[in-house]
């Protein structure tokens, strides 16, 4: 609208200025000049102001934006896509950004145990083309500062107040998720889409930071002591287990050796019994097959042609010479007494 007015003013001013010219006239016999205004060909140059008016009737919408058309401040029921568009000189086109945008906030909060916490929070958001007109009509182009900033601060502070300072450090991912859930639900009522959020930094007071560091050092020392104790216990247990295993192995070895020895003895006894049974069977077989003639044959076959030097009888063991003397004596005693 402003450019259109400037164009009209430019045309009127040029038309008037280009109509002014010098005119000669005679006065008391002398020729003089004076300024006068009249129409002339130069006044056609005043139409150059139409270029300014034409520029006021054109509007461009960049990529990733939606053009909201207003007539004397009233929002029209149509929008412009990206590109160059013709509009009436008294209309304006407000550009609403539909791209993914990022906002960052720094705020001071308090945990549930009344510890002061400085938080750096960021949010990525965007608006849909279909919602751009509604957002502009109900909120305006400054919807981030008007709506989003207060809602973000409220969500972050309310969630942080649910955790102690120690929990804020340990459960940072959970903290970010809860804040995002609140913002997604809250900002959806204003047709604003939350893409992602992040708790970029959490800072505590120097006193609390020193206390946390001391606590962590103590916890680390305790953990190291526990690990050393557990390691010593495990080593002792392993040593005892090794001894038990060695004793069990020795006992098992002795048992196996005893069983093996008993098995060997049993096998030997079985073998001896079998051998005795075999010899008895052989002897029985031989006894059944021996005859007087066969025995006489074996005796003859086994005699080496020498007479024995001794003889065992009822009177004990006697030499062959003694046997011969006894035989001669017996013969003499058996002779009859001669007759006289």
C-alpha positions, 0 to 999 in steps of 0.5 A, a space after each residue: 500500500 505504501 509503494 502504491 501511494 508513493 507511486 501516485 504521489 510521484 506521478 502527480 509531482 512529476 506531472 506538475 513539475 514537468 508542466 513548469 516552464 519559462 515564458 518570455 514577455 515584453 515590458 516597457 520595451 524590454 524582454 523578460 522571462 517568467 515561470 509559467 505552467 502549461 501542458 507539454 510533451 515532457 509531462 508524459 515522463 510523469 507516467 514513469 511513476 506507474 512503474 512504482 505502482 506496478 511494483 506495488 501490485 506484485 509480490 513474491 513468496 520465497 520457497 518454504 513459505 506461505 503468503 497470507 493475503 490481507 486487505 486493509 488488515 483483514 485476512 483473506 480466505 486464500 493463501 499464496 504458494 511460493 512464487 511471484 503473484 499479482 495483488 491489488 495495490 492496497 493488499 499486503 502479503 505476509 510471509 509465514 515460514 513453513 520450514 523446520 526452525 530451531 529455538 533455544 532458551 536459557 533458563 534457571 530452574 529448581 530441582 525437587 531438593 531446592 537446588 538451583 539449576 541452569 538449563 540450556 534447552 533447544 526445540 525444533 518445530 515447524 508449522 504446516 501450510 494449511 495451518 499458517 493462515 490460522 496461526 497468523 489470524 489467531 496469533 500473528 507472525 511472532 507466535 514463537 515469542 508469544 506462545 512457544 517461549 512461555 510454554 517451553 519455560 513452563 514445561 521445562 520447569 515443571 519437569 525439572 521440579 520432579 527430580 532431585 539434582 542427582 537424578 537430573 544428571 543420571 536420568 537426562 534422557 528421561 527428562 528430555 522425553 517428558 518435556 517433549 511429551 508436554 510440549 507436543 500436547 500443549 503446542 498442538 492446540 496452537 497448530 505448531 508441530 514439535 519435531 524434536 527437543 534436547 536438553 543441551 546443558 545442565 549446570 549446577 552451582 559450584 558448591 553442589 558440583 564440588 559435593 557431587 564430585 566428592 561423592 563420586 570420588 567416595 563412591 569410586 573408592 568404595 567400588 574399587 575396595 569392593 572389587 578388590 574384596 570380591 576378587 580376593 574372595 573369588 581367588 580364595 574360593 577358586 583355591 578351595 575349589 581347586 583343592 577340593 577338585 584335586 582331592 576328589 580327583 585323587 580319590 577317584 584315581 585311587 578308586 579307579 586303581 582299586 577297582 582296576 586291581 580288583 578286576 585284575 585279581 578277579 580275572 587272574 582268579 578266573 584264569 586260575 580257576 579256568 586253568 584248574 578246571 582245564 587241567 582237571 578235565 585233562 586229567 579226567 580224560 587221561 584217567 579214563 583213557 589209561 590202561 595197564 598196557 598203556 601205563 607199562 608202555 609209558 614206563 618203558 618209554 620213560 626208562 633210561 636203562 638204569 636200575 634204581 639205587 634205592 627201593 621204598 617199601 614197608 621197611 623204608 628206603 633201602 639201597 639195591 645192595 641191601 635188597 640183594 643181601 636180604 634176598 640172598 639171606 632169605 634164600 639161604 633160610 629157605 634151603 632145607 636142612 640136609 639129612 644125616 
